[in-house]
Amino acid sequence: MKRPLMLAGGAIVGTVAILAVLAPWISPFDPNLINVKWILLPPSLEHWCGTDTLGRDVLSRMLYGARVSLAVGFVAVGIAIAIGVMLGALAGYAGGRADAIVMRATDMVLCFPTFFLILAVIAFLEPSIWNIMIVIGLTSWMGVARLVRAELLSLRKREFVMAAESLGVPAMRLVWRYLLPNAMGPILVSAVLGIAGAVLIESGLSFLGLGVQPPDASWGNILTEGKDNIQIAWWLSFYPGLAILITVLGYNLLGEGLRDALDPRLRDQH
């Protein structure tokens, strides 16, 4: 309760998640229903967010688009966390040559701007939601790997680790049973902030036509229609843009609040 911004972020994230899960039941219209009589209708009591160039209800499409954005965020971050934790644990605990190889590989991947690297990979693949999830996950693990490595390097000098090593605890058991659980706080914060980044990347790819393909709805491809009709249909840009802004803001607030709550040095300041 001492962190109102964290509570606000959690409320935003929870609300978006609930709306995404309940989209099939609360959407006022079929998101792919085409009606020529409804083309580019402004927001009204019947169509709260207006309609698009094919007469489809924008609110319904945004609710289904939330499902896409959250799915991409969670799956992509799950892949990135899995890869980052394994490589970071290897580098942080094994040290030596393994540490050098993992860190040089990480530095090499970090040399490429993430979004342009994803664009280059997506260009050779068929645009689909699964390809987007996998590519974002495979190109977003570097920060997690460096974070886990730093945490394990710090934890290796603790007394409980030295005691476990002196008792002959196997290295694999020591890492997964004792070291990683003590590093879960920063990993959790990184995961929450990573979801916000994945939502932005998916929206950007869909906006460029390399992400979710029509007629499936996503916030990015709704924005694409808005770009082409910005002077006569402002709502096609405003509402999905606002949804992206609020969702990313919610995850950032939640992530920053978790970092303050889980870091003892920051927690003591409250």
TORGUTOR-228004 format. One line per field, with one value per residue: x, y, z of N, C-alpha, C in turn. Coordinates in pm, whole numbers, plus 50000, padded with zeros to 5 digits. Layout:
# residues N
nX	(X  ...)
nY	(Y  ...)
nZ	(Z  ...)
caX	(X  ...)
caY	(Y  ...)
caZ	(Z  ...)
cX	(X  ...)
cY	(Y  ...)
cZ	(Z  ...)
# end
This chain:
# residues 270
nX	(50081  50216  50316  50174  50192  50282  50062  49876  49986  49963  49684  49615  49742  49609  49344  49360  49435  49210  49010  49112  49097  48822  48728  48582  48328  48250  48280  48113  48052  48119  48462  48552  48341  48205  48049  47907  47747  47837  48079  48359  48232  48194  48288  48023  47719  47649  47875  48140  48409  48409  48414  48595  48758  48627  48390  48399  48372  48562  48618  48561  48759  48985  48967  49008  49257  49404  49433  49616  49842  49908  49952  50174  50355  50383  50461  50689  50858  50879  51031  51266  51344  51393  51612  51797  51831  51947  52189  52303  52328  52511  52737  52777  52820  52997  53212  53538  53637  53383  53229  53350  53294  53010  52955  53087  52941  52696  52757  52808  52557  52420  52526  52373  52090  51793  51527  51567  51713  51518  51340  51498  51513  51242  51178  51259  51089  50760  50503  50358  50181  50308  50568  50649  50643  50847  51075  51104  51151  51393  51567  51586  51709  51948  51982  51871  52047  52288  52210  52144  52393  52546  52412  52460  52739  52771  52633  52783  52988  52874  52812  52639  52650  52918  52923  52749  52895  53117  53003  52967  52758  52608  52692  52486  52254  52308  52301  52032  51874  51956  52097  51964  51691  51742  51798  51568  51415  51525  51504  51229  51143  51273  51135  50872  50910  51006  50782  50639  50812  50797  50529  50534  50713  50574  50350  50472  50576  50338  50223  50390  50320  50438  50369  50099  49860  49597  49271  49291  49295  49501  49658  49851  49798  49553  49629  49766  49562  49457  49663  49642  49405  49399  49307  49033  48935  49004  48981  49074  49345  49376  49251  49367  49635  49625  49558  49793  49975  49873  49884  50160  50261  50140  50272  50535  50517  50440  50664  50875  50782  50788  51064  51151  51026  51141  51412  51633  51787  51653  51406  51438  51428  51169)
nY	(49879  50115  50186  50338  50375  50129  49972  50090  50020  49739  49720  49815  49624  49391  49454  49477  49216  49072  49175  49082  48802  48768  48853  48709  48698  48952  49124  49351  49300  49070  49054  49039  49094  49223  49513  49707  49924  50039  50166  50346  50480  50727  50734  50623  50559  50304  50202  50220  50286  50358  50261  50071  50083  49879  49857  49726  49673  49871  49859  49590  49465  49565  49448  49178  49212  49267  49014  48901  49068  49027  48752  48730  48880  48728  48467  48520  48647  48439  48254  48406  48440  48174  48100  48302  48259  48001  48036  48250  48137  47934  48086  48244  48063  47857  48002  48110  47977  47914  48126  48338  48272  48276  48542  48688  48607  48713  48989  49020  48975  49185  49397  49441  49633  49556  49564  49595  49368  49174  49245  49176  48897  48821  48889  48677  48479  48334  48560  48531  48473  48294  48279  48539  48541  48351  48460  48711  48619  48477  48679  48841  48769  48854  49059  48933  48717  48848  48969  48746  48620  48818  48816  48552  48550  48718  48574  48341  48378  48375  48251  48028  47905  47830  47654  47454  47364  47260  47042  46876  46907  46853  47041  47114  47080  47264  47507  47518  47469  47634  47872  48003  48039  48242  48448  48520  48751  48986  48860  48826  49094  49175  49014  49117  49382  49313  49211  49442  49555  49356  49377  49629  49578  49380  49529  49721  49560  49454  49691  49755  49561  49313  49152  49027  48909  49042  48884  48885  49052  49305  49546  49686  49648  49774  50035  50076  50103  50336  50516  50553  50684  50911  51176  51166  50974  50976  50817  50563  50570  50684  50529  50255  50335  50458  50236  50081  50257  50276  50008  49941  50132  50042  49791  49884  50046  49849  49679  49851  49903  49645  49604  49795  49688  49435  49473  49500  49726  49939  49899  49968  50241  50319)
nZ	(50000  50033  49795  49565  49285  49194  49261  49093  48845  48863  48870  48616  48449  48536  48466  48183  48124  48212  48042  47800  47829  47857  47618  47403  47512  47597  47386  47179  46911  46639  46572  46310  46151  45865  45749  45521  45563  45791  45756  45857  46074  46325  46681  46893  47080  47001  46870  47045  47003  46741  46388  46133  45805  45677  45800  46042  46395  46604  46881  46944  46791  46915  47168  47104  46994  47223  47332  47154  47189  47462  47463  47292  47445  47690  47601  47441  47629  47810  47661  47628  47895  47973  47805  47876  48154  48161  48014  48155  48412  48356  48279  48510  48721  48635  48526  48404  48090  47989  48084  47947  47676  47669  47746  47545  47323  47397  47398  47128  47007  47121  46986  46764  46678  46843  46735  46459  46408  46456  46251  46030  46057  46055  45796  45641  45708  45721  45791  46102  46410  46580  46482  46538  46820  46877  46750  46878  47139  47100  47046  47265  47501  47610  47806  48031  48063  48131  48367  48534  48543  48679  48928  49016  49033  49248  49449  49472  49653  49897  50234  50261  50015  49996  50208  50113  49892  50023  50141  49934  49752  49438  49142  48959  49114  49315  49177  49073  49293  49504  49424  49198  49299  49485  49320  49198  49229  49081  48828  48796  48790  48554  48373  48384  48291  48043  47911  47852  47662  47463  47384  47262  47050  46904  46828  46668  46461  46354  46270  46061  45886  45910  46112  46290  46068  45861  45838  46115  46429  46568  46781  46642  46360  46345  46390  46153  45963  46067  46013  45738  45722  45875  45871  45838  46005  46297  46522  46466  46499  46749  46963  46959  46988  47237  47392  47368  47490  47757  47841  47821  47997  48234  48275  48305  48535  48720  48707  48794  49051  49165  49158  49344  49570  49600  49618  49877  49942  49825  49941  50205  50197  50196)
caX	(50000  50305  50359  50051  50217  50287  49924  49811  50035  49900  49542  49609  49777  49501  49226  49383  49433  49071  48941  49160  49043  48676  48693  48475  48198  48213  48288  47976  48033  48225  48569  48574  48214  48211  47919  47934  47668  47903  48216  48414  48140  48265  48243  47884  47670  47647  48015  48208  48537  48391  48433  48709  48729  48541  48270  48416  48370  48700  48629  48569  48890  49086  48961  49077  49397  49468  49471  49738  49954  49946  50007  50310  50438  50412  50536  50822  50938  50908  51144  51385  51385  51450  51746  51883  51864  52041  52321  52356  52370  52635  52847  52801  52868  53113  53323  53644  53614  53238  53185  53401  53222  52872  52951  53123  52825  52595  52800  52796  52415  52381  52574  52269  51965  51700  51412  51612  51749  51391  51292  51577  51476  51102  51171  51284  50990  50620  50447  50258  50192  50405  50702  50679  50676  50976  51183  51124  51214  51531  51650  51566  51758  52080  51976  51847  52170  52384  52156  52160  52537  52589  52357  52529  52875  52759  52588  52883  53076  52799  52849  52556  52699  53045  52892  52693  53004  53202  52930  52965  52633  52638  52684  52354  52158  52341  52253  51887  51804  51997  52139  51860  51581  51783  51810  51440  51361  51561  51453  51085  51132  51312  51028  50758  50948  51022  50651  50608  50890  50744  50404  50572  50772  50466  50268  50550  50581  50206  50204  50466  50268  50519  50325  49969  49806  49451  49177  49312  49311  49603  49662  49939  49737  49448  49700  49800  49444  49447  49763  49593  49280  49414  49234  48888  48897  49104  48965  49150  49479  49374  49217  49471  49755  49602  49566  49935  50035  49830  49933  50305  50278  50105  50379  50652  50491  50444  50802  50952  50737  50844  51207  51164  50980  51225  51551  51640  51844  51546  51294  51464  51403  51025)
caY	(50000  50230  50209  50354  50358  49986  49925  50136  49934  49607  49732  49826  49494  49298  49491  49440  49070  49026  49209  48992  48668  48769  48915  48643  48714  49092  49201  49379  49248  48984  49146  49029  49117  49334  49571  49827  50035  50093  50206  50469  50550  50782  50677  50650  50466  50169  50167  50309  50331  50376  50146  50089  50100  49769  49857  49640  49746  49888  49812  49444  49428  49598  49346  49060  49249  49254  48873  48881  49138  48961  48620  48752  48923  48621  48357  48568  48668  48307  48199  48485  48410  48039  48103  48389  48196  47890  48087  48329  48047  47870  48183  48292  47961  47785  48095  48069  47979  47916  48264  48421  48241  48323  48688  48742  48585  48812  49120  49022  48992  49319  49496  49464  49686  49443  49572  49572  49227  49103  49272  49098  48756  48806  48905  48548  48384  48367  48636  48461  48506  48204  48323  48662  48503  48281  48551  48808  48548  48440  48798  48927  48700  48901  49129  48836  48641  48930  48988  48622  48603  48909  48769  48430  48586  48772  48471  48234  48408  48370  48141  47908  47838  47768  47538  47350  47308  47178  46918  46794  46920  46862  47176  47139  47095  47388  47620  47522  47460  47736  48000  48069  48092  48368  48551  48530  48886  49060  48792  48858  49233  49176  48953  49211  49490  49254  49199  49573  49567  49264  49435  49736  49519  49317  49636  49779  49466  49450  49820  49750  49454  49193  49081  48961  48938  49051  48967  48881  49186  49342  49692  49740  49660  49877  50161  50090  50162  50473  50598  50584  50760  50993  51302  51147  50873  50990  50714  50443  50587  50727  50426  50153  50399  50477  50103  50044  50344  50240  49874  49948  50209  49955  49695  49955  50082  49727  49633  49939  49882  49518  49622  49864  49602  49316  49512  49546  49861  50033  49880  50038  50382  50347)
caZ	(50000  50032  49657  49485  49142  49170  49265  48970  48737  48877  48833  48470  48392  48566  48387  48043  48116  48226  47918  47693  47852  47841  47489  47327  47577  47620  47262  47131  46776  46585  46528  46166  46084  45769  45720  45441  45615  45909  45721  45916  46164  46442  46809  46928  47183  46945  46844  47139  46946  46598  46299  46043  45663  45632  45882  46160  46521  46651  47018  46941  46739  47016  47273  47052  46979  47354  47348  47075  47251  47586  47430  47243  47558  47785  47538  47402  47749  47864  47586  47660  48033  47977  47746  47956  48283  48140  47977  48266  48519  48312  48285  48645  48814  48582  48511  48313  47946  47963  48107  47838  47552  47680  47748  47412  47237  47438  47349  46983  46973  47165  46888  46664  46733  46856  46644  46321  46400  46442  46116  45934  46069  46012  45650  45578  45758  45694  45904  46182  46551  46644  46442  46612  46958  46883  46712  46987  47250  47066  47031  47382  47621  47649  47933  48138  48083  48204  48502  48609  48565  48786  49056  49059  49074  49384  49543  49488  49766  50023  50321  50241  49895  50030  50293  50028  49813  50110  50171  49814  49676  49295  49088  48902  49225  49385  49097  49058  49422  49600  49367  49118  49381  49550  49217  49129  49235  48959  48709  48787  48745  48414  48295  48375  48200  47910  47848  47793  47540  47362  47333  47170  46929  46825  46768  46561  46348  46292  46203  45936  45802  45926  46230  46277  45936  45850  45913  46260  46483  46666  46794  46540  46227  46351  46371  46012  45899  46113  45942  45603  45728  45995  45861  45837  46105  46402  46624  46429  46554  46889  47061  46974  47043  47381  47454  47378  47590  47892  47874  47845  48120  48346  48300  48354  48675  48799  48714  48881  49188  49211  49183  49473  49678  49615  49645  50017  49953  49793  50032  50330  50181  50207)
cX	(50086  50350  50237  50075  50225  50146  49849  49855  49972  49754  49526  49636  49665  49377  49242  49378  49290  48993  48983  49101  48894  48632  48583  48336  48156  48224  48148  47947  48143  48336  48593  48446  48222  48069  47941  47854  47737  48043  48249  48309  48218  48215  48101  47844  47668  47789  48101  48338  48529  48409  48547  48664  48645  48413  48279  48425  48511  48717  48642  48707  49001  49086  49030  49225  49472  49512  49602  49858  50001  50007  50151  50403  50479  50496  50677  50911  50971  51027  51273  51436  51451  51593  51841  51924  51966  52181  52383  52403  52500  52753  52880  52858  52994  53234  53420  53606  53465  53183  53227  53323  53081  52866  52991  53009  52714  52631  52783  52651  52368  52428  52467  52146  51856  51589  51453  51658  51623  51333  51366  51538  51336  51090  51191  51183  50851  50562  50338  50282  50297  50547  50743  50720  50817  51091  51209  51193  51360  51623  51642  51623  51884  52080  51956  51974  52272  52339  52178  52308  52586  52538  52431  52673  52875  52725  52694  52973  53004  52832  52769  52599  52829  53022  52837  52802  53094  53136  52916  52835  52669  52613  52545  52250  52183  52286  52102  51812  51835  52028  52026  51740  51616  51801  51677  51382  51396  51509  51305  51065  51166  51203  50911  50789  50964  50890  50611  50685  50839  50614  50435  50629  50665  50380  50341  50557  50446  50176  50274  50418  50345  50477  50196  49903  49654  49394  49194  49346  49431  49606  49747  49872  49614  49510  49738  49683  49429  49542  49711  49468  49281  49330  49083  48841  49002  49100  49043  49294  49477  49353  49320  49601  49743  49611  49711  50002  50001  49885  50082  50334  50248  50215  50504  50635  50498  50587  50888  50911  50789  50993  51230  51129  51076  51371  51560  51694  51741  51429  51314  51437  51257  50980)
cY	(50127  50267  50222  50336  50211  49926  49967  50051  49796  49610  49740  49691  49393  49326  49449  49288  49015  49055  49116  48853  48663  48825  48843  48666  48860  49177  49226  49322  49147  49075  49144  49050  49241  49381  49703  49948  50104  50148  50343  50550  50603  50716  50720  50551  50323  50117  50263  50365  50348  50248  50177  50097  49988  49759  49766  49724  49751  49837  49660  49399  49459  49496  49217  49088  49242  49111  48845  48943  49069  48823  48634  48791  48809  48510  48402  48588  48534  48242  48272  48455  48273  48037  48185  48327  48084  47942  48169  48244  47976  47964  48223  48188  47892  47877  48051  48081  47985  48057  48353  48398  48297  48475  48749  48722  48686  48950  49130  49044  49132  49428  49531  49524  49578  49447  49543  49428  49142  49123  49187  48951  48732  48812  48773  48441  48428  48442  48556  48494  48420  48243  48448  48628  48444  48377  48654  48741  48518  48561  48890  48869  48762  48972  49035  48757  48721  48953  48864  48596  48690  48862  48646  48457  48642  48664  48363  48255  48405  48243  48014  47833  47766  47644  47422  47284  47220  47046  46829  46799  46933  47002  47208  47162  47227  47509  47629  47523  47578  47871  48072  48116  48223  48481  48576  48670  48968  48994  48824  49000  49243  49118  49049  49325  49438  49238  49330  49592  49478  49316  49546  49680  49456  49422  49699  49689  49459  49579  49821  49640  49325  49110  49005  49005  48948  48919  48962  49021  49195  49494  49754  49753  49751  50014  50184  50150  50307  50566  50642  50671  50859  51120  51285  51047  50871  50876  50586  50450  50612  50611  50313  50212  50419  50343  50058  50126  50300  50105  49876  50025  50122  49855  49764  49996  49960  49676  49718  49921  49751  49530  49692  49772  49486  49349  49566  49687  49966  50023  49957  50188  50419  50336)
cZ	(50000  49892  49566  49335  49104  49170  49139  48851  48742  48836  48681  48405  48415  48483  48241  48027  48124  48098  47804  47708  47821  47705  47412  47385  47591  47494  47208  46993  46744  46530  46378  46085  45996  45739  45647  45490  45734  45878  45779  45993  46283  46571  46844  47037  47132  46920  46926  47083  46795  46519  46201  45897  45604  45714  46003  46286  46580  46794  47022  46892  46839  47129  47228  47029  47111  47379  47274  47145  47378  47560  47381  47358  47648  47722  47502  47523  47816  47795  47622  47801  48041  47921  47832  48088  48263  48107  48089  48382  48483  48325  48428  48738  48762  48570  48403  48166  47913  47980  47991  47709  47557  47674  47615  47313  47269  47384  47197  46941  47011  47069  46785  46732  46730  46752  46500  46302  46382  46302  46013  45937  46016  45860  45577  45621  45717  45813  45975  46329  46620  46607  46517  46755  46967  46853  46821  47105  47223  47053  47153  47511  47680  47785  48050  48167  48163  48348  48588  48639  48680  48923  49106  49100  49216  49486  49567  49608  49899  50101  50293  50116  49923  50117  50210  49944  49898  50147  50048  49736  49527  49241  49033  49011  49298  49309  49100  49190  49514  49537  49293  49201  49450  49450  49147  49130  49111  48831  48689  48737  48597  48325  48277  48279  48057  47838  47783  47663  47429  47302  47231  47040  46842  46757  46652  46438  46277  46217  46067  45842  45811  46045  46205  46146  45938  45797  46064  46311  46576  46672  46684  46404  46227  46331  46224  45934  45939  46043  45805  45604  45845  45989  45868  45943  46215  46503  46592  46477  46704  46985  47070  47027  47192  47454  47471  47487  47731  47933  47905  47973  48242  48379  48354  48500  48765  48815  48805  49027  49245  49240  49317  49589  49705  49642  49787  50030  49922  49890  50162  50320  50199  50352)
# end
